[in-house]
Amino acid sequence: MSVVLLPGGALRVPTVDVLEDGTRVEGTREVLPDAPDYQRWLAFAVPEEQSSHEGDDDQEILARWRSAASA
């Protein structure tokens, strides 16, 4: 997974949590420009347009994510 530079300057960075039973849960979190670790992640960021795979499934997932994020 890569670090994605979102419109407006926020970064979507990968995160991994491990549950008590050992299950790994991979996801993302947003890092805003005023966050202490923003500059560290920015060095690895790619613009959102470059991060998509241009497949129909990917576009559908991005559309659902964007609509959920704006709700």
PyMOL Python script that loads the backbone (N, CA, C, O; Angstrom):
from pymol import cmd

cmd.read_pdbstr("""\
ATOM      1  N   MET A   1       0.848  -1.169   0.000  1.00  0.00           N
ATOM      2  CA  MET A   1       0.000   0.000   0.000  1.00  0.00           C
ATOM      3  C   MET A   1       0.896   1.236   0.000  1.00  0.00           C
ATOM      4  O   MET A   1       1.987   1.228   0.571  1.00  0.00           O
ATOM      5  N   SER A   2       0.422   2.287  -0.643  1.00  0.00           N
ATOM      6  CA  SER A   2       1.225   3.494  -0.742  1.00  0.00           C
ATOM      7  C   SER A   2       0.572   4.641   0.022  1.00  0.00           C
ATOM      8  O   SER A   2      -0.580   4.556   0.450  1.00  0.00           O
ATOM      9  N   VAL A   3       1.333   5.703   0.179  1.00  0.00           N
ATOM     10  CA  VAL A   3       0.830   6.929   0.802  1.00  0.00           C
ATOM     11  C   VAL A   3       0.237   7.782  -0.313  1.00  0.00           C
ATOM     12  O   VAL A   3       0.887   8.021  -1.332  1.00  0.00           O
ATOM     13  N   VAL A   4      -1.001   8.241  -0.118  1.00  0.00           N
ATOM     14  CA  VAL A   4      -1.716   8.969  -1.154  1.00  0.00           C
ATOM     15  C   VAL A   4      -1.937  10.410  -0.709  1.00  0.00           C
ATOM     16  O   VAL A   4      -2.425  10.670   0.390  1.00  0.00           O
ATOM     17  N   LEU A   5      -1.564  11.346  -1.595  1.00  0.00           N
ATOM     18  CA  LEU A   5      -1.804  12.768  -1.362  1.00  0.00           C
ATOM     19  C   LEU A   5      -3.201  13.099  -1.868  1.00  0.00           C
ATOM     20  O   LEU A   5      -3.460  13.041  -3.070  1.00  0.00           O
ATOM     21  N   LEU A   6      -4.097  13.444  -0.956  1.00  0.00           N
ATOM     22  CA  LEU A   6      -5.486  13.744  -1.285  1.00  0.00           C
ATOM     23  C   LEU A   6      -5.660  15.209  -1.654  1.00  0.00           C
ATOM     24  O   LEU A   6      -4.845  16.047  -1.269  1.00  0.00           O
ATOM     25  N   PRO A   7      -6.719  15.525  -2.399  1.00  0.00           N
ATOM     26  CA  PRO A   7      -7.005  16.938  -2.667  1.00  0.00           C
ATOM     27  C   PRO A   7      -7.149  17.677  -1.329  1.00  0.00           C
ATOM     28  O   PRO A   7      -7.765  17.162  -0.395  1.00  0.00           O
ATOM     29  N   GLY A   8      -6.595  18.850  -1.244  1.00  0.00           N
ATOM     30  CA  GLY A   8      -6.642  19.609   0.003  1.00  0.00           C
ATOM     31  C   GLY A   8      -5.413  19.396   0.865  1.00  0.00           C
ATOM     32  O   GLY A   8      -5.249  20.072   1.881  1.00  0.00           O
ATOM     33  N   GLY A   9      -4.535  18.460   0.476  1.00  0.00           N
ATOM     34  CA  GLY A   9      -3.273  18.303   1.167  1.00  0.00           C
ATOM     35  C   GLY A   9      -3.177  17.199   2.201  1.00  0.00           C
ATOM     36  O   GLY A   9      -2.072  16.877   2.636  1.00  0.00           O
ATOM     37  N   ALA A  10      -4.293  16.602   2.615  1.00  0.00           N
ATOM     38  CA  ALA A  10      -4.218  15.501   3.582  1.00  0.00           C
ATOM     39  C   ALA A  10      -3.582  14.285   2.926  1.00  0.00           C
ATOM     40  O   ALA A  10      -3.645  14.115   1.709  1.00  0.00           O
ATOM     41  N   LEU A  11      -2.976  13.452   3.741  1.00  0.00           N
ATOM     42  CA  LEU A  11      -2.366  12.214   3.266  1.00  0.00           C
ATOM     43  C   LEU A  11      -3.164  11.025   3.777  1.00  0.00           C
ATOM     44  O   LEU A  11      -3.632  11.034   4.916  1.00  0.00           O
ATOM     45  N   ARG A  12      -3.323  10.005   2.948  1.00  0.00           N
ATOM     46  CA  ARG A  12      -3.915   8.739   3.379  1.00  0.00           C
ATOM     47  C   ARG A  12      -2.746   7.760   3.533  1.00  0.00           C
ATOM     48  O   ARG A  12      -2.109   7.385   2.549  1.00  0.00           O
ATOM     49  N   VAL A  13      -2.472   7.353   4.777  1.00  0.00           N
ATOM     50  CA  VAL A  13      -1.317   6.509   5.047  1.00  0.00           C
ATOM     51  C   VAL A  13      -1.777   5.135   5.541  1.00  0.00           C
ATOM     52  O   VAL A  13      -2.816   5.013   6.190  1.00  0.00           O
ATOM     53  N   PRO A  14      -0.988   4.107   5.226  1.00  0.00           N
ATOM     54  CA  PRO A  14      -1.362   2.761   5.657  1.00  0.00           C
ATOM     55  C   PRO A  14      -1.206   2.592   7.166  1.00  0.00           C
ATOM     56  O   PRO A  14      -0.369   3.234   7.800  1.00  0.00           O
ATOM     57  N   THR A  15      -2.024   1.722   7.714  1.00  0.00           N
ATOM     58  CA  THR A  15      -1.930   1.390   9.132  1.00  0.00           C
ATOM     59  C   THR A  15      -2.281  -0.086   9.312  1.00  0.00           C
ATOM     60  O   THR A  15      -3.066  -0.646   8.547  1.00  0.00           O
ATOM     61  N   VAL A  16      -1.696  -0.698  10.318  1.00  0.00           N
ATOM     62  CA  VAL A  16      -1.977  -2.097  10.630  1.00  0.00           C
ATOM     63  C   VAL A  16      -2.237  -2.212  12.122  1.00  0.00           C
ATOM     64  O   VAL A  16      -1.458  -1.722  12.940  1.00  0.00           O
ATOM     65  N   ASP A  17      -3.331  -2.858  12.464  1.00  0.00           N
ATOM     66  CA  ASP A  17      -3.638  -3.158  13.860  1.00  0.00           C
ATOM     67  C   ASP A  17      -3.653  -4.669  14.022  1.00  0.00           C
ATOM     68  O   ASP A  17      -4.021  -5.396  13.099  1.00  0.00           O
ATOM     69  N   VAL A  18      -3.258  -5.131  15.184  1.00  0.00           N
ATOM     70  CA  VAL A  18      -3.301  -6.557  15.479  1.00  0.00           C
ATOM     71  C   VAL A  18      -4.274  -6.767  16.629  1.00  0.00           C
ATOM     72  O   VAL A  18      -4.103  -6.207  17.712  1.00  0.00           O
ATOM     73  N   LEU A  19      -5.300  -7.584  16.380  1.00  0.00           N
ATOM     74  CA  LEU A  19      -6.295  -7.869  17.399  1.00  0.00           C
ATOM     75  C   LEU A  19      -5.731  -8.826  18.441  1.00  0.00           C
ATOM     76  O   LEU A  19      -4.674  -9.423  18.239  1.00  0.00           O
ATOM     77  N   GLU A  20      -6.434  -8.968  19.540  1.00  0.00           N
ATOM     78  CA  GLU A  20      -5.973  -9.842  20.630  1.00  0.00           C
ATOM     79  C   GLU A  20      -5.747 -11.273  20.163  1.00  0.00           C
ATOM     80  O   GLU A  20      -4.868 -11.960  20.682  1.00  0.00           O
ATOM     81  N   ASP A  21      -6.533 -11.731  19.186  1.00  0.00           N
ATOM     82  CA  ASP A  21      -6.382 -13.105  18.705  1.00  0.00           C
ATOM     83  C   ASP A  21      -5.292 -13.245  17.640  1.00  0.00           C
ATOM     84  O   ASP A  21      -5.101 -14.325  17.082  1.00  0.00           O
ATOM     85  N   GLY A  22      -4.578 -12.146  17.358  1.00  0.00           N
ATOM     86  CA  GLY A  22      -3.488 -12.179  16.391  1.00  0.00           C
ATOM     87  C   GLY A  22      -3.890 -11.811  14.977  1.00  0.00           C
ATOM     88  O   GLY A  22      -3.036 -11.769  14.091  1.00  0.00           O
ATOM     89  N   THR A  23      -5.148 -11.548  14.742  1.00  0.00           N
ATOM     90  CA  THR A  23      -5.626 -11.161  13.418  1.00  0.00           C
ATOM     91  C   THR A  23      -5.096  -9.777  13.060  1.00  0.00           C
ATOM     92  O   THR A  23      -5.206  -8.829  13.837  1.00  0.00           O
ATOM     93  N   ARG A  24      -4.514  -9.686  11.854  1.00  0.00           N
ATOM     94  CA  ARG A  24      -4.017  -8.390  11.359  1.00  0.00           C
ATOM     95  C   ARG A  24      -5.128  -7.688  10.600  1.00  0.00           C
ATOM     96  O   ARG A  24      -5.767  -8.288   9.735  1.00  0.00           O
ATOM     97  N   VAL A  25      -5.362  -6.428  10.916  1.00  0.00           N
ATOM     98  CA  VAL A  25      -6.363  -5.616  10.235  1.00  0.00           C
ATOM     99  C   VAL A  25      -5.626  -4.445   9.586  1.00  0.00           C
ATOM    100  O   VAL A  25      -5.085  -3.574  10.266  1.00  0.00           O
ATOM    101  N   GLU A  26      -5.621  -4.449   8.258  1.00  0.00           N
ATOM    102  CA  GLU A  26      -4.930  -3.393   7.526  1.00  0.00           C
ATOM    103  C   GLU A  26      -5.936  -2.337   7.096  1.00  0.00           C
ATOM    104  O   GLU A  26      -7.053  -2.663   6.693  1.00  0.00           O
ATOM    105  N   GLY A  27      -5.545  -1.092   7.180  1.00  0.00           N
ATOM    106  CA  GLY A  27      -6.414   0.003   6.798  1.00  0.00           C
ATOM    107  C   GLY A  27      -5.604   1.244   6.513  1.00  0.00           C
ATOM    108  O   GLY A  27      -4.411   1.171   6.220  1.00  0.00           O
ATOM    109  N   THR A  28      -6.263   2.387   6.600  1.00  0.00           N
ATOM    110  CA  THR A  28      -5.589   3.666   6.384  1.00  0.00           C
ATOM    111  C   THR A  28      -6.063   4.671   7.416  1.00  0.00           C
ATOM    112  O   THR A  28      -7.084   4.486   8.079  1.00  0.00           O
ATOM    113  N   ARG A  29      -5.294   5.734   7.529  1.00  0.00           N
ATOM    114  CA  ARG A  29      -5.687   6.867   8.364  1.00  0.00           C
ATOM    115  C   ARG A  29      -5.272   8.127   7.625  1.00  0.00           C
ATOM    116  O   ARG A  29      -4.375   8.100   6.782  1.00  0.00           O
ATOM    117  N   GLU A  30      -5.934   9.230   7.948  1.00  0.00           N
ATOM    118  CA  GLU A  30      -5.572  10.503   7.328  1.00  0.00           C
ATOM    119  C   GLU A  30      -4.601  11.255   8.223  1.00  0.00           C
ATOM    120  O   GLU A  30      -4.764  11.311   9.442  1.00  0.00           O
ATOM    121  N   VAL A  31      -3.590  11.830   7.589  1.00  0.00           N
ATOM    122  CA  VAL A  31      -2.632  12.683   8.280  1.00  0.00           C
ATOM    123  C   VAL A  31      -2.790  14.075   7.681  1.00  0.00           C
ATOM    124  O   VAL A  31      -2.577  14.277   6.486  1.00  0.00           O
ATOM    125  N   LEU A  32      -3.160  15.016   8.513  1.00  0.00           N
ATOM    126  CA  LEU A  32      -3.386  16.395   8.062  1.00  0.00           C
ATOM    127  C   LEU A  32      -2.077  17.179   8.036  1.00  0.00           C
ATOM    128  O   LEU A  32      -1.131  16.820   8.737  1.00  0.00           O
ATOM    129  N   PRO A  33      -2.007  18.251   7.233  1.00  0.00           N
ATOM    130  CA  PRO A  33      -0.768  19.022   7.094  1.00  0.00           C
ATOM    131  C   PRO A  33      -0.185  19.551   8.406  1.00  0.00           C
ATOM    132  O   PRO A  33       1.023  19.775   8.485  1.00  0.00           O
ATOM    133  N   ASP A  34      -1.005  19.754   9.428  1.00  0.00           N
ATOM    134  CA  ASP A  34      -0.465  20.256  10.692  1.00  0.00           C
ATOM    135  C   ASP A  34      -0.064  19.150  11.668  1.00  0.00           C
ATOM    136  O   ASP A  34       0.320  19.439  12.802  1.00  0.00           O
ATOM    137  N   ALA A  35      -0.147  17.896  11.244  1.00  0.00           N
ATOM    138  CA  ALA A  35       0.238  16.771  12.112  1.00  0.00           C
ATOM    139  C   ALA A  35       1.760  16.679  12.216  1.00  0.00           C
ATOM    140  O   ALA A  35       2.461  16.988  11.252  1.00  0.00           O
ATOM    141  N   PRO A  36       2.277  16.262  13.366  1.00  0.00           N
ATOM    142  CA  PRO A  36       3.730  16.194  13.557  1.00  0.00           C
ATOM    143  C   PRO A  36       4.451  15.265  12.575  1.00  0.00           C
ATOM    144  O   PRO A  36       5.609  15.512  12.240  1.00  0.00           O
ATOM    145  N   ASP A  37       3.789  14.205  12.108  1.00  0.00           N
ATOM    146  CA  ASP A  37       4.456  13.249  11.210  1.00  0.00           C
ATOM    147  C   ASP A  37       4.137  13.481   9.733  1.00  0.00           C
ATOM    148  O   ASP A  37       4.462  12.643   8.892  1.00  0.00           O
ATOM    149  N   TYR A  38       3.507  14.605   9.414  1.00  0.00           N
ATOM    150  CA  TYR A  38       3.112  14.892   8.030  1.00  0.00           C
ATOM    151  C   TYR A  38       4.316  14.926   7.078  1.00  0.00           C
ATOM    152  O   TYR A  38       4.291  14.278   6.032  1.00  0.00           O
ATOM    153  N   GLN A  39       5.349  15.661   7.427  1.00  0.00           N
ATOM    154  CA  GLN A  39       6.515  15.795   6.535  1.00  0.00           C
ATOM    155  C   GLN A  39       7.195  14.452   6.279  1.00  0.00           C
ATOM    156  O   GLN A  39       7.684  14.192   5.180  1.00  0.00           O
ATOM    157  N   ARG A  40       7.220  13.615   7.294  1.00  0.00           N
ATOM    158  CA  ARG A  40       7.835  12.285   7.127  1.00  0.00           C
ATOM    159  C   ARG A  40       7.073  11.466   6.085  1.00  0.00           C
ATOM    160  O   ARG A  40       7.688  10.833   5.227  1.00  0.00           O
ATOM    161  N   TRP A  41       5.725  11.472   6.154  1.00  0.00           N
ATOM    162  CA  TRP A  41       4.909  10.716   5.207  1.00  0.00           C
ATOM    163  C   TRP A  41       4.882  11.373   3.835  1.00  0.00           C
ATOM    164  O   TRP A  41       4.812  10.674   2.824  1.00  0.00           O
ATOM    165  N   LEU A  42       4.934  12.705   3.774  1.00  0.00           N
ATOM    166  CA  LEU A  42       4.858  13.424   2.508  1.00  0.00           C
ATOM    167  C   LEU A  42       5.952  12.984   1.540  1.00  0.00           C
ATOM    168  O   LEU A  42       5.732  12.968   0.329  1.00  0.00           O
ATOM    169  N   ALA A  43       7.103  12.636   2.045  1.00  0.00           N
ATOM    170  CA  ALA A  43       8.218  12.195   1.196  1.00  0.00           C
ATOM    171  C   ALA A  43       7.868  10.943   0.384  1.00  0.00           C
ATOM    172  O   ALA A  43       8.489  10.689  -0.647  1.00  0.00           O
ATOM    173  N   PHE A  44       6.885  10.161   0.832  1.00  0.00           N
ATOM    174  CA  PHE A  44       6.511   8.915   0.164  1.00  0.00           C
ATOM    175  C   PHE A  44       5.201   9.019  -0.612  1.00  0.00           C
ATOM    176  O   PHE A  44       4.760   8.039  -1.213  1.00  0.00           O
ATOM    177  N   ALA A  45       4.580  10.190  -0.604  1.00  0.00           N
ATOM    178  CA  ALA A  45       3.230  10.341  -1.157  1.00  0.00           C
ATOM    179  C   ALA A  45       3.218  10.427  -2.676  1.00  0.00           C
ATOM    180  O   ALA A  45       4.128  10.971  -3.302  1.00  0.00           O
ATOM    181  N   VAL A  46       2.147   9.867  -3.248  1.00  0.00           N
ATOM    182  CA  VAL A  46       1.857  10.017  -4.674  1.00  0.00           C
ATOM    183  C   VAL A  46       0.472  10.653  -4.778  1.00  0.00           C
ATOM    184  O   VAL A  46      -0.393  10.388  -3.943  1.00  0.00           O
ATOM    185  N   PRO A  47       0.251  11.494  -5.801  1.00  0.00           N
ATOM    186  CA  PRO A  47      -1.068  12.097  -5.969  1.00  0.00           C
ATOM    187  C   PRO A  47      -2.148  11.028  -6.156  1.00  0.00           C
ATOM    188  O   PRO A  47      -1.883   9.956  -6.701  1.00  0.00           O
ATOM    189  N   GLU A  48      -3.352  11.326  -5.702  1.00  0.00           N
ATOM    190  CA  GLU A  48      -4.450  10.356  -5.772  1.00  0.00           C
ATOM    191  C   GLU A  48      -4.669   9.849  -7.198  1.00  0.00           C
ATOM    192  O   GLU A  48      -4.942   8.666  -7.397  1.00  0.00           O
ATOM    193  N   GLU A  49      -4.552  10.728  -8.182  1.00  0.00           N
ATOM    194  CA  GLU A  49      -4.773  10.336  -9.573  1.00  0.00           C
ATOM    195  C   GLU A  49      -3.797   9.241 -10.007  1.00  0.00           C
ATOM    196  O   GLU A  49      -4.167   8.351 -10.773  1.00  0.00           O
ATOM    197  N   GLN A  50      -2.571   9.300  -9.528  1.00  0.00           N
ATOM    198  CA  GLN A  50      -1.557   8.310  -9.896  1.00  0.00           C
ATOM    199  C   GLN A  50      -1.702   7.018  -9.108  1.00  0.00           C
ATOM    200  O   GLN A  50      -1.166   5.986  -9.513  1.00  0.00           O
ATOM    201  N   SER A  51      -2.409   7.058  -8.002  1.00  0.00           N
ATOM    202  CA  SER A  51      -2.495   5.878  -7.146  1.00  0.00           C
ATOM    203  C   SER A  51      -3.601   4.924  -7.568  1.00  0.00           C
ATOM    204  O   SER A  51      -3.583   3.759  -7.171  1.00  0.00           O
ATOM    205  N   SER A  52      -4.573   5.388  -8.370  1.00  0.00           N
ATOM    206  CA  SER A  52      -5.665   4.498  -8.770  1.00  0.00           C
ATOM    207  C   SER A  52      -5.195   3.584  -9.886  1.00  0.00           C
ATOM    208  O   SER A  52      -4.284   3.913 -10.645  1.00  0.00           O
ATOM    209  N   HIS A  53      -5.830   2.440  -9.965  1.00  0.00           N
ATOM    210  CA  HIS A  53      -5.432   1.422 -10.939  1.00  0.00           C
ATOM    211  C   HIS A  53      -6.248   1.480 -12.214  1.00  0.00           C
ATOM    212  O   HIS A  53      -6.054   0.670 -13.121  1.00  0.00           O
ATOM    213  N   GLU A  54      -7.166   2.442 -12.286  1.00  0.00           N
ATOM    214  CA  GLU A  54      -7.968   2.689 -13.482  1.00  0.00           C
ATOM    215  C   GLU A  54      -8.861   1.515 -13.881  1.00  0.00           C
ATOM    216  O   GLU A  54      -9.261   1.427 -15.042  1.00  0.00           O
ATOM    217  N   GLY A  55      -9.179   0.631 -12.973  1.00  0.00           N
ATOM    218  CA  GLY A  55     -10.119  -0.440 -13.270  1.00  0.00           C
ATOM    219  C   GLY A  55     -11.516  -0.042 -12.831  1.00  0.00           C
ATOM    220  O   GLY A  55     -11.676   0.819 -11.966  1.00  0.00           O
ATOM    221  N   ASP A  56     -12.526  -0.663 -13.422  1.00  0.00           N
ATOM    222  CA  ASP A  56     -13.907  -0.343 -13.063  1.00  0.00           C
ATOM    223  C   ASP A  56     -14.164  -0.598 -11.582  1.00  0.00           C
ATOM    224  O   ASP A  56     -14.826   0.203 -10.922  1.00  0.00           O
ATOM    225  N   ASP A  57     -13.646  -1.709 -11.055  1.00  0.00           N
ATOM    226  CA  ASP A  57     -13.839  -2.017  -9.640  1.00  0.00           C
ATOM    227  C   ASP A  57     -13.208  -0.945  -8.765  1.00  0.00           C
ATOM    228  O   ASP A  57     -13.799  -0.524  -7.771  1.00  0.00           O
ATOM    229  N   ASP A  58     -12.014  -0.506  -9.130  1.00  0.00           N
ATOM    230  CA  ASP A  58     -11.330   0.521  -8.350  1.00  0.00           C
ATOM    231  C   ASP A  58     -12.107   1.824  -8.350  1.00  0.00           C
ATOM    232  O   ASP A  58     -12.220   2.476  -7.312  1.00  0.00           O
ATOM    233  N   GLN A  59     -12.638   2.208  -9.485  1.00  0.00           N
ATOM    234  CA  GLN A  59     -13.393   3.460  -9.573  1.00  0.00           C
ATOM    235  C   GLN A  59     -14.662   3.383  -8.731  1.00  0.00           C
ATOM    236  O   GLN A  59     -15.059   4.366  -8.105  1.00  0.00           O
ATOM    237  N   GLU A  60     -15.296   2.215  -8.717  1.00  0.00           N
ATOM    238  CA  GLU A  60     -16.502   2.044  -7.900  1.00  0.00           C
ATOM    239  C   GLU A  60     -16.164   2.142  -6.414  1.00  0.00           C
ATOM    240  O   GLU A  60     -16.899   2.767  -5.650  1.00  0.00           O
ATOM    241  N   ILE A  61     -15.067   1.534  -6.010  1.00  0.00           N
ATOM    242  CA  ILE A  61     -14.633   1.591  -4.612  1.00  0.00           C
ATOM    243  C   ILE A  61     -14.300   3.027  -4.224  1.00  0.00           C
ATOM    244  O   ILE A  61     -14.704   3.483  -3.154  1.00  0.00           O
ATOM    245  N   LEU A  62     -13.568   3.748  -5.076  1.00  0.00           N
ATOM    246  CA  LEU A  62     -13.229   5.141  -4.784  1.00  0.00           C
ATOM    247  C   LEU A  62     -14.480   6.002  -4.669  1.00  0.00           C
ATOM    248  O   LEU A  62     -14.554   6.869  -3.798  1.00  0.00           O
ATOM    249  N   ALA A  63     -15.449   5.778  -5.522  1.00  0.00           N
ATOM    250  CA  ALA A  63     -16.689   6.552  -5.463  1.00  0.00           C
ATOM    251  C   ALA A  63     -17.421   6.297  -4.157  1.00  0.00           C
ATOM    252  O   ALA A  63     -17.934   7.235  -3.547  1.00  0.00           O
ATOM    253  N   ARG A  64     -17.478   5.041  -3.716  1.00  0.00           N
ATOM    254  CA  ARG A  64     -18.130   4.733  -2.444  1.00  0.00           C
ATOM    255  C   ARG A  64     -17.368   5.341  -1.294  1.00  0.00           C
ATOM    256  O   ARG A  64     -17.976   5.867  -0.362  1.00  0.00           O
ATOM    257  N   TRP A  65     -16.031   5.282  -1.336  1.00  0.00           N
ATOM    258  CA  TRP A  65     -15.219   5.841  -0.256  1.00  0.00           C
ATOM    259  C   TRP A  65     -15.416   7.343  -0.168  1.00  0.00           C
ATOM    260  O   TRP A  65     -15.570   7.889   0.924  1.00  0.00           O
ATOM    261  N   ARG A  66     -15.412   8.015  -1.318  1.00  0.00           N
ATOM    262  CA  ARG A  66     -15.586   9.464  -1.323  1.00  0.00           C
ATOM    263  C   ARG A  66     -16.959   9.861  -0.795  1.00  0.00           C
ATOM    264  O   ARG A  66     -17.078  10.819  -0.031  1.00  0.00           O
ATOM    265  N   SER A  67     -17.999   9.127  -1.199  1.00  0.00           N
ATOM    266  CA  SER A  67     -19.339   9.490  -0.715  1.00  0.00           C
ATOM    267  C   SER A  67     -19.470   9.221   0.774  1.00  0.00           C
ATOM    268  O   SER A  67     -20.153   9.973   1.469  1.00  0.00           O
ATOM    269  N   ALA A  68     -18.841   8.176   1.284  1.00  0.00           N
ATOM    270  CA  ALA A  68     -18.877   7.894   2.719  1.00  0.00           C
ATOM    271  C   ALA A  68     -18.085   8.934   3.493  1.00  0.00           C
ATOM    272  O   ALA A  68     -18.485   9.330   4.587  1.00  0.00           O
ATOM    273  N   ALA A  69     -16.960   9.383   2.932  1.00  0.00           N
ATOM    274  CA  ALA A  69     -16.128  10.363   3.606  1.00  0.00           C
ATOM    275  C   ALA A  69     -16.798  11.732   3.668  1.00  0.00           C
ATOM    276  O   ALA A  69     -16.542  12.513   4.584  1.00  0.00           O
ATOM    277  N   SER A  70     -17.651  12.017   2.695  1.00  0.00           N
ATOM    278  CA  SER A  70     -18.309  13.331   2.686  1.00  0.00           C
ATOM    279  C   SER A  70     -19.604  13.335   3.490  1.00  0.00           C
ATOM    280  O   SER A  70     -20.204  14.390   3.696  1.00  0.00           O
ATOM    281  N   ALA A  71     -20.034  12.171   3.942  1.00  0.00           N
ATOM    282  CA  ALA A  71     -21.305  12.104   4.708  1.00  0.00           C
ATOM    283  C   ALA A  71     -21.144  12.630   6.105  1.00  0.00           C
ATOM    284  O   ALA A  71     -22.106  12.645   6.873  1.00  0.00           O
TER     285      ALA A  71
END
""", "prot")
cmd.dss("prot")
cmd.show_as("cartoon", "prot")
cmd.util.cbc("prot")
cmd.orient("prot")
